[in-house]
Amino acid sequence: MLKRFIEFYGPHKPLFALDLSMAFVRALCAILIPLVTRHLFKLQDAGPGEMIGTIALLVLLVIALALSAFNNIKWGHVLGTRIETDMRGVLFRHLQKLSFSYFDKTKTGHIMSRLSNDLFTISEVAHHVPEDIFLTVITITGAFACMFWMNPALAWIALIPLPIMIVCGILFQKRFRKNVRVMRRRVADINANIENAIQGIREVKSFAGERHAVSQFDEVNHDFRESKETMYHTMAAFHSTMMGLIQSHEILITIAGALMVFKGMATITDILIFLMFARFMTKPIDRMVNFVEQFGQGSASFERFTEVMDIEPDIQDRPNPIEPANISGAIAIQNLTFTYEGNDAKVLKNIEMEIKAGQTVALVGESGAGKSTLAALIPRFYEAKAGTITIDGVDVLDLRQRFLREQIGIVQQSPFLFDTTIRDNILFGNRDASDEELIAAAKQANILDFIESLPDGFDSSVGEHGVKLSGGQKQRISIARVFLKNPPILIFDEATSALDTESEQLIQDALERLCKDRTTIIIAHRLSTVKHADTIFVLRDGEVVENGTHAELNALEGYYHTLYTKSLF
């Protein structure tokens, strides 16, 4: 883990060197000030010129200490921020690679906690740890070298508390890591709970569920409080122990020094300079006290960071993936079987399906029959356990994932709109599209008139999850996005099931234009919307039990006929 952490310093070596050099200047000034002060006490018989020069040197050292501290603090934090930014970028890019299965079992609040709270803690460690260790080692080593040079006997006595401090730091650091790891999990739980409550605020209020929502939040909030109180108990015990040892350091020097002065083994000047060294060492030792706390938090946070980074995507490109020059859209599915991770029940069983290029097919069946799962396997959102899916005769496993998904346009029952403008949401289908292409896509999706009626037109904000728009308007914007993408294969997953009659008609018109000359797969509960399909595949308990045209299946008076008859009433 340490090696992996150090790698993030690579791009910032000059800044890291500046940070450590400023820490070195600070340490050097902290060592030189007591030595120059000692020299000042020996100038009682010297002339005013040497006295003024020594005082001027002390002033310069204090100024140098202040300036180096300024640069050390500023550029140290800048270094930590840049490493935090790099790590957040690396983690976000890695999250984009992970398969749907990871997001199916991981709460968004936990992901957000890793991207924000954990990385901020790591950024503090990134600059404080090397800086504090370097500053402390230089200051304490230099100070004790001078102290042993001045009075070895008193220096040995002054050294006594340091091993005790080191042992305390090691013991408490282990407890810190354990406490912080628990606390981070509790923070993630709070984030997840808040996200659920805020996103579902309409449901909470419509069901008068405020008390239940508050009760759930109080539970996770209480757990967080307890974990944090436990951590603060450890922190208080550690800080009080260390502060006691630091204070005892100065008292020990004073008592031992007084006894040595009485016996003629030291001078008052020696005691004063030793106390100055002790005072200058107090800050680095205090920084090491904070370092133990920060390192405990940072190492726990970095462990959580590496946990995510070590997760490999379930779905990866094969060596030398294929990108054909043209895709017509012919799809063949053979002996396809699928189960979700952690569940032995087969969602799909031995699916056989042939879809010619440009055909419109429908997948129908009751909820849980496997329709959406089957559609999700074509763009490789999940991967089948057995069987094959081919597009134009090429196994989808042999195609580059990015290329494969560029060939498929998906319109879902509940389209997702980003919290930005209408323009940005439509351009998500093709970032390189011109304004003319953008307007044409909106017109084809039957949404242009509405957009032009808005004060800001295409630059109007849609709000979080498109909250400022109706369901039909959101759906038509998502369709315009697919028009702009212009893929050879389309998948409509219950695209009109939750809309009013007027919106449904506008969307049906748009979908008919979109389907022209494209391979189209329609998932539908409302069977009246798929009567025009070239082939209807009827799924039941993960198997294709019937297939044919609407007329052929009705004539069979089998399962489809039963479903269709039910849908009429």
N, C-alpha and C positions, 0 to 999 in steps of 0.2 A: 504493500500500500504506500509506503514511504517513497519508493521508486516512482510509482505512478503519480504521486503528488508532486514530486520534484520536476517531473516532465513539464508541468504547466508554467514553470519559471523560464523555460527555454526561450520563448519569444520576447522576454522582458529582461534579458541579462544586463543591458546598460542601466536600466532603472534599478534593478536589484543591486548592482555594484554601487550605484549612487547612494542607495538607502544604507547599505552596510558601511560605506565610507563615512557618511554623516554620523552613523552610530559610533564608528571608531574615533572620530573627532570629539564627540561628546565624552566618550570614555577617557580619552587622553586629557581633555580639559579637567575632568573630575579628578584625575590623578595629579595633574600638575598644580592645581590651585592649592591643595594642602602643602605641597613641596615648596612652592613660592612663598606661601604664608610662613612656613618654617624658616625660610631664608630671611624673611622680613624681620623675624624676632632676633636674628643674629646681627642686625644692622644698627644696634644701639650706639656703636662707636663710629659708624660709617658717616660719610658726608651726605648732605641733602640731595646731591645729584643721584647717588646710588639708591637712596630711599625713594625718591620720586620715580626713578626708573623701575624699581620693583613694584611700586604701587600701580604704575602705568601698565606693567605686564599683567598684574592681577586683573585690572579693568579689561584689558584686551582678552584675557582668557575667559572672563565672564561673558563678554560680547560674543566671542567665538562659540562658547557653550550655548548661548541663546540662539544664535544663527544656525548652528548645526542642528539644534533641537527642532527649530522651525522646519528646516529642510527634511530632517529625518521623519518628523510627524506627517508633513504634507506628502512627500513622495512615497513614504511607506504606505500610506492609505491609498494613494493613487495606484501603487503596485498591486495592493490587495483587490482594489476595484477592477483593475484590468484582468487579473486572474479570475475573479468572480465572473466577469463578462465572458471570458473565454470558456469557462466551465459551463456556464448557462447555455452558451451557443452549442457546445459539444453535446450536452445532455438533450437539448431540444432537437438537434438534428438526429440524435440516436432514437428519441421517442418517435420521430417521423418514420423511422425504419421498422419499428416494432409492429407485430401483427395484431389483428383485431382481438385475438385471444388474450393478449396482455391487457388491453383496455376493457375487455369484458369482465375481468376479475380484479381490476385495480380502480379504486375510487379516484375521481378527479382531484378531490381535496388533498389526497396523499401525494399525487403528482405535483400539484401546486406547491405543497410544502417543501418538496425537494428542490423545486426551481427557485423558490424565494428564500424561506427561512434558513434552510440548510446551507445554501450557497453563500448567504450573507455571513453566517458563522465561519464558514471556510475562508472567506475573504479576510476576515479579521485574523485568523490563524496564519494565513499566507504571508502576511507582512510582519505580524508581531512575533511569531515563533523564531525565525532566523535572526531577526533584529534583536529581540530580547536576549536570546542565548548569547549572541555575539557581544552585545553591550555588557551583559552581566559577566561573561568570562573575562573580557578585557579589563573591565573595571576592577573586579575582585582580584584577579591575578596581579594586575599592576599595583593595586593598593597594598596587597599583602607582600609583594616583593619589596615595596618601599618600607613597609612596616618592619619586615625582617631585617632590612638594611639599617633601620634606625634603632630598633630595640628587639632582638630576637625573642627574649623571654616574654615580653608583653605581647608580641605577635602570636606566639604559641597559645597564650591564654585567649586572645581575641579570635583565634581560629576554632575554638571549641564548639560554638553553636552551629557552625556551617554543616557538618555531617548530619546533625539532628534535623536541620532544615531540609536537606536533600532526602533523607529517609521519609520525613513527613510528606514531602511533595510526591514521592513515588507511591506511597500508600493511598493518599487521598485522590491521586489522579485516576486510579482504577475505579474508585467509587464514583467519581465524577462521570466517567464514561458510561457507566451503567445507568446512573440517574438521568443523564442527558438523553440516552437512547430511548428510555421510557417516555421522557418528556416530549421528544420529537414525535413519537407515535401519537401521543395525546394531542399535540398541535395539529397533526394531520387529520385526526378524527374530528376535531373542531372545524377545520376547514371544510371537510367533506359534509358535515352536518349543516353548516351555514350554506354551502352551495346548494344542497338539496332543498333547504327551507326557502331560500331566495328564489331559486328557479321554479319551485312549485308553490309560490306564494298564492297564486290564483286558486289552486286546488285547496290549499290550507284554508283560505278564507271562505271558499264556496262550501266547504264541508264543516265550517266553524271549528276547524281543528287547531286553532291557535294554542289552546292549553296543551294538547298532545305535542305540538311542535316545541313549545317552551319546555315541556317535561323532558323530551329527548335531548334538547340542548343542555338543560341543567345537568343531566346525567354525565354527558361527555365533558362539560365545563367543570363539574365537580372532580372528575377523574384527573383532568389537567391540573386543577388546583392542588390536588394531593401530590401528584408527581412533582410539581414545581416546589411545593413546600418541603418535600423530601430532599430535593436538590439543594434548596437554600439551607436546610439543616446541615448538610454535608459542607456546603460553602462556608457557613458561619463557623463551624468547628475548625475548618482548615484555616480560615483567615485569622481567627482569634488565636489559634496555636502559633501561627507564623508571626503575628504581630507581637505576641508575648516573647517569642524567641528573638525578634529584632530589637525589642526594647531591652531585653536581658543582655543583649550584645553590648549596648552602650553602658549599661549599669556595671557589667562585668569588667569592661575596660576602665571605668571610673574607679571602682573599688580596688581592682588589682593595681591600677596605676597609682592610686593614693598610697597603698602599702609599699609599693616600690619606691615612691618618692621619699617616704619616711626612712627607708633603708638605704637611700642614696643610689638605687639601681635605675632610676629614671628621673627626668626633669619635668617640670610643669609644662614646658613647651612640648615635650614628647606626648604627654597626656592630651593636650589640646589638639595636636596634629592627628593623633590616633582617633580622637572623637570626630574630627573633621572627616577623616577617611571613613569612619563608621557611618557618619551622616551621608556621605556621598554614596556609600555602598547600600544604604537603606533603599534608595530609589531602584537600583537594579534588582535588589532582592525582592522588593515589592512587585516589580515587573515579573519576576519569576513566580511569585505567588499567583499573580493574574494569569501567567502563562499556563500554570497547571490547570486552572479553571478553563481557560480558552482552549487548551490542547484537548482536554476532556470533551468539550463540546464539539470542537472541530473534528476530532478523530471519529466521533460518533456520527457526525454529519457526513464526513467523507466516506464512511462505511456505507451509509444509505445511498450516497451518490454512486459508489462503485457497484452496489447491488443492482441498480438499474442498468448501469453501463455494461455489466456482465451478462445481462439477459440478451440472448441471441434471438433475432427474429425467427419465428417458426417457419416463415416463408422466405426463401432466399432464391436469388437467380442461380441457375446452374452455370457451370463453367461455359464460357463462350455462348451466351444466350443469343437467340435469333431475333432479327428485326426485318421481316419481309418487306419488300418494296411496296406492295399493295395488299390490302385486306378486303375481300369481297363480303365476308361475314357468314360463310357456311360453318355451322356448328354441328359437331357430332359428339354424342355422349354415350359411352359404352361401359356397362357393368359397374356403374358408379355407386360407391358405398361411402357413407360419412357418419362419424360420431364426433360430438363436441368433446374437447379436452376435459377430463375428469368425470365423464359420463359414459358408461358402457352401452347405453341404449342407442341403437342405430336410428339416426334421423332420416337417412336415405338408404334404400336397399336396392342394389342391382338396377339402377336407372339406365334405361336405353332410350335414346332420343336422336332424331335426325332432323335438322333444321337447315333448309336450303337458303342460300344467299338471297336476301331481299324478302324472305317470307315473314309473315306476322304469325306468331304462335302465342297461345295463352296457356298459363299454368293455373289450374283451378283446383279447388278442394277446400275442405274445412280448415279452420285454424289449427296449426300444429302439424299439417300434412307434410311440410318440408318445402313449400314453394319458394319462400324467401331464401332459405338455406341453399337450395339448388341454384338460384340466381346468383348468390354471393360466391359460389364456387367458380363461376365462369371468369370473373376478373381476379381470381385467386385471393379473395379476402380471407378465405379459409382454404385448406388443402384436403382433398379427399384421401381417405385411407386406402381405397382400392378403386380401380377403374381409371378411365381416361376421359379427358375433354379435349377435343381438337377444334381449332379454328382454321379453316381452309386446309385441313389435313395436317396441321402442325400442332403437336401437343402443347397446351398452354404452359406446361412446366418448362418447355424449351424456349419459350418467348421471354424476353426481358420484361420484368414486371411493369416498368414505367411505360414501355411501348404498348404492352397488352392493355393497360388501363386507359391509355390515350385513344384506343380504338372503341371504347365502350362508354356510352352516355347513360347515366342513371338518373331517373326521376323518382323520388321516394314519396311515400304517403305524407310524411311530415318533412318537407324540405328544410335544410339548414341554411340560414342566411347569416353572414358575418356582420358584426356590429360596425358597419361602415356604410358607404353610400350605395345606391342602386347601381351606379356605374361599376364600382369595384366588384360588386357581387356578380354582375353579368360577365364582366371581363375575366372572372375566375375561370371561365371556360376557355379563354384564349387571350392571354395577356398582350399579345402582339396585334390584336384586332384594331382596325381603324375605326374612327367615329362613324363612318358610313356603315361598316359591318355591324357595329354595335346597335345602331338605329334599326337596321334591317332585321337583326335578331329579335329586338324588342317588338317590332311590328309583326313578325311571323308568330310570336308568342302571344299576340293579342294584349300586350301590356303597354304599348307605346302611347296610346291616348291617355291612359292614366298617368304615366310618367310625365307627359307634357303638361298635364293639368296641375302638377305640383309646382310651388313657387321656385324651388331649386332644381326642378327637372331631374336629370340623371344624377345630380350631385346631392339629392335628398338622402338624409340618413334613414336607415330602416329600423334602427334601434336594436337592442340585444335580442338575438334570435328572431329578428324581424317583427318585434312586438308592435311597431307602428303600422303594420300592414294587415290586411285580412288574409285568411287562409288561401283564398283564390289568387290574390295578388302575389303572395309569396310563391305559390306554385307556378304562376306564369313567369315570374322572374327566374325561377330555377329552370324552367323550360327554355327561356331565352338563353340562359347560360349553356345549355346543351346545344341549342341551335348554333351558338358561336363556336362550340367545340367541334361540331360537324363530324361525329364519329360514324363508322359504318354499322355499328351494332348499338341497339338501344335496349334498355331494361326499364320497364315501368312497374314499380312496386306499389300497387294500390293507389295510383296517382290521383284518382278522382273520388275515392270512396268517402272522404270526409267533407265534401263541398256541397254548397247549395246548387239548385238546378241551373241558375244563370251562370255561375262560375264554372260549373261542370261543362256546360255547352261551349263556353269560350275556350276552356282547356282542351276539350275533345277536338274542337276545330284546329287548335294549335298542334295537338298530338298527331292528327291525321296528316298535316303538312310535314311534321317532323319525321313521321314513319316512312314517307315516300322514298322508295328505292333503298331502304335500309332493312337489315335483319332486326326484327323487333320481338322482344319477349315481354308479354304483358301478364302480370300477376294480378288476379282480380277475385274479389268475393261476389261483386255484383255481376252476375253472369250475362245480363243484358248488354253489358259494355264489350263483350268479347265474341258476340255472335258472328262478327265479320272476319274473325281470325282464320287464316288458312288451315291451321291445325290447332286443336285444343287437346292438351295433355291433362288428364284428370289424375290427381294424386290423392292417395289415401294411406295414412300411416307410413309415409315415406316410400311408397311404391307407386309406379304408374299403372293404374288399373284399367284405364281406357284411353283411347286417343282417336281423333278424327275431326271432321267438321261439326259444326253445331247441329246441322240437320242429321248427319249420320249418328251422332251420339244420342240425340233425342229419339231417333227411330229405334235404337237398341233398347230403350226403356230400362236402362241400368242405373248405375250410381250417378252419372251426370244428369240423367233425366230427373232423378230424385232431387238433386241439388237445384236444378233449374226450376223445377216445380215449386220448391220451397221458396226460392228467391222471388217468385211472382206474388207471394202473399205476405 
